[in-house]
Amino acid sequence: MTTLEEHPNRLEILEVLAQLAMLADNDLERLADVFRNTPSRREARDLALSPDSPLVVEVLSVFGAISTIFADDLAGEEDFISVDPAITAHALKAVRDAVAAAYARPILSRAQHRALMAPWRAVCAPTTQTEPDLGPADAEIRSILSGLPRLAYRCHDARGQEAFADIVEAARTLDQDEHAAAVKTALQASVLLGRRRLWTLVRCNVAERLARRCPLGHLRGWDENPFDERRVLEMCGDAAGALLVSPALDPLTELVLVTPALPLLPVPARATGPCQHHGNGRANDTRG
């Protein structure tokens, strides 16, 4: 077993991962309240994280992502943090156990799987949802994310090279002060909407996809400023974050943040602008 697609417990893994960044503050408090590091739980955890456990390297990568997503909560320095960092740290032990249990299900007994998963299930009921809810601009965000590997493979993809160059040019010519103010407004909106952890997750996904190496060899046949990839990373992360919190943004702020990433958006969005989901809803929204 070398990929998640081959994993027999794939649906439970995706379900847990989808709910991670959507945990509310009261969920963290409840998780901390029910989690106990019992002997049976320690034994099951040791097996789940053993070198022979399925996709254990990927599990450890998820653990790193959890630390990033909850970094503000663990630091406890921002005014919007309402849960004691010690409580959050305790709650995240239950979160990591749930991740480990889902991945290691093929080698765990039922009792071991239940021991690791019990605190999580006491707070998060089973669901069929396998992807996080990205809100009314879900399609546009996923369009940006799906287009990023093309930028990463731009050394062998003419369309990717063109889109990359367009985003770099947009980054070079924008009003830096206006853009910085828009980013600050969008971050405040993520706090207002209770989506700041999703905001971080989306930006992590942007960074991961843009950092992928071309399978044909990561070569450069043209002059490229070493800071260009950082510019593209920031522009795409800002655009995806703005779309995530678009219900709480004014159209101008969203326009400032999303416009640089228009080369990655569907053709209708490029024609009408990134703000068509304000007001009565998005033209392409079929979810009712």
SULCORHU-V102430 format. One record per run of one state. SS is the DSSP state (H for helix, E for strand, L for the rest). FROM is the first residue (numbers start at 1). TO is the last residue. If there is no record, write none. Layout:
<<SS:FROM:TO> <SS:FROM:TO>>
//
This chain:
<<L:1:3> <H:4:6> <L:7:9> <H:10:20> <L:21:24> <H:25:34> <L:35:38> <H:39:48> <L:49:55> <H:56:69> <L:70:70> <H:71:75> <L:76:84> <H:85:107> <L:108:109> <H:110:123> <L:124:134> <H:135:152> <L:153:153> <H:154:156> <L:157:157> <H:158:173> <L:174:175> <H:176:192> <L:193:195> <H:196:210> <L:211:227> <H:228:244> <L:245:245> <H:246:248> <L:249:250> <H:251:264> <L:265:266> <H:267:272> <L:273:288>>
//
